Amino acid sequence: MIFHKIIRNIVIIYSKNIIIYILMTKFANKIIIMRKLLIIYVNVNLYQLMQQANQSDSTPQNPFALLTQAPPDPIFGIMNAYKADPSDKKIDLGVGAYRTDEEKPYIFDVVKRVEQEIINDITLNKEYLPIEGLPDFNKGCQRLLFGKDNPLLESGRIVTAQCLGGTGALRVGFDFVKRHLAGDVYVSNPTWSNHNQILDRTGLNQINYPYYDPKTKGFNCTATLDCLSQAKEGSIVLLHVCAHNPTGVDPTEAEWLQIAEVCKTRNLLPFFDCAYQGFASGCIEKDAFAVRKFAELGFQMIVAYSFSKNMGLYNERVGALHIVTSSQEIAAKVLSNLKIVIRTLYSCPPAIGGRIASRILCNEKYYKEWVEELNTVTGRIIRMRTLLKDELDKLNVEGNWDHITKQTGFFTFTGLTPEQCDQLTKEHHVYLLRSGRMSMAGITSKNVAQLAEAIKIVVQNK
Ligand SMILES: Cc1ncc(COP(=O)(O)O)c(C=O)c1O
């Protein structure tokens, strides 16, 4: 079989190269050097193609030969390029992780203390946690997201499972959807790139709704509503609760009501992604508006939650999946099936991060400290928005930069083209996504002027 393929490829290669050779020789018109170069070209080409032919089939002896090189993850790729750059002027606006004004990673003070307390706690052991995670953690997450006085909490209608960060919650949630529900998944255009990958891997059909308007650099509510009003009943709509990634553009409270209306009319199931509670407005309660409003309106829904950003627990992988059902009986059935999804993916969650979050959420004093600290952290990002806009205005950089202070959360969708972003990286050591997404957490009072100068240059060069 492989032998036949090689012979066939050799025949194709020879025919192709002989034609090229004849054509080129005609034009090279007896120039000897040209002919020699042509012979080398043909042979190199032939050698490469033969190698490809040899590798084009997997065999029991070479089982991975059919794999092709996959592209690197865009965000982790930028992180690595930034680390490898020796320049002391480099600015990291790629990854959505908080940095101090000294460009250092930040550990919440309350997190450090609670972690130490847990390490010193001799009553704890390393036995497996329940499949759905720590009960106190799950209750604390429900209070945080839905509000501590929400009647839903006592109703027994919410199923909650501790998951491996927001990504883990999304994956468990969409695996559950794929197995137990039917329907297309509507995804904002653009969205966090891992949403598309996760949906792809779970085998769900994705349809874009036109979320972002490049003209206004804001939310295109009319187009979103038009698109969703044509969705098939039973479809699932993936919605960012706040601080939309990558655009930093969120619906207003009035627009959320319109989205709720169309979801109700078309019987669409909301699947919320909540990765930035506290980072949009600086207020935990305000940032939960969409989920709480949909709950109040009687929606059943799914929510994937992440503590990576708002507790700075990035590498501890702490998140939760909530499924709001219509009754306690149905909740029990949902939980039983959810547990099978989790058991087959990673069995049960790790303990340390969940314990930290749980102690903070369940202890009034720690909770208060965390909320205050979160507010300080968010305040720095909001100040950097104003600083950057002021610098750009001061330098008279062409265009309108109002969207920098209008957009919220970690990211600004700058409107810079991929070529301008490339130029920022190559010539000015500024690392950001080619979509023009900038992580505002990487801006500091020390690098903001240099950044504005660099933006001015690339904008002038367009
Ligand atoms: C929109 C969105 N959802 C989910 C996540 C996942 O977060 P985690 O790091 O907890 O997996 C992120 C992280 O960047 C995000 O931006």
The ligand as a MOL file (V3000), in Angstrom:
LIG
                    3D

  0  0  0     0  0            999 V3000
M  V30 BEGIN CTAB
M  V30 COUNTS 16 16 0 0 0
M  V30 BEGIN ATOM
M  V30 1 C -14.5470 34.7440 28.8880 0
M  V30 2 C -13.7380 33.7670 29.6530 0
M  V30 3 N -14.3140 32.6530 30.0940 0
M  V30 4 C -13.6430 31.7260 30.7820 0
M  V30 5 C -12.3240 31.8980 31.0710 0
M  V30 6 C -11.6200 30.7870 31.7830 0
M  V30 7 O -10.9730 31.0860 32.9030 0
M  V30 8 P -10.0950 30.0080 33.6810 0
M  V30 9 O -8.7190 30.5360 33.6350 0
M  V30 10 O -10.6860 29.9990 35.0470 0
M  V30 11 O -10.2170 28.7040 33.0250 0
M  V30 12 C -11.6520 33.0450 30.6350 0
M  V30 13 C -10.2350 33.2420 30.8940 0
M  V30 14 O -9.5350 34.0100 30.3090 0
M  V30 15 C -12.3890 34.0140 29.9170 0
M  V30 16 O -11.8280 35.1250 29.4680 0
M  V30 END ATOM
M  V30 BEGIN BOND
M  V30 1 1 1 2
M  V30 2 1 2 3
M  V30 3 2 2 15
M  V30 4 2 3 4
M  V30 5 1 4 5
M  V30 6 1 5 6
M  V30 7 2 5 12
M  V30 8 1 6 7
M  V30 9 1 7 8
M  V30 10 2 8 9
M  V30 11 1 8 10
M  V30 12 1 8 11
M  V30 13 1 12 13
M  V30 14 1 12 15
M  V30 15 2 13 14
M  V30 16 1 15 16
M  V30 END BOND
M  V30 END CTAB
M  END
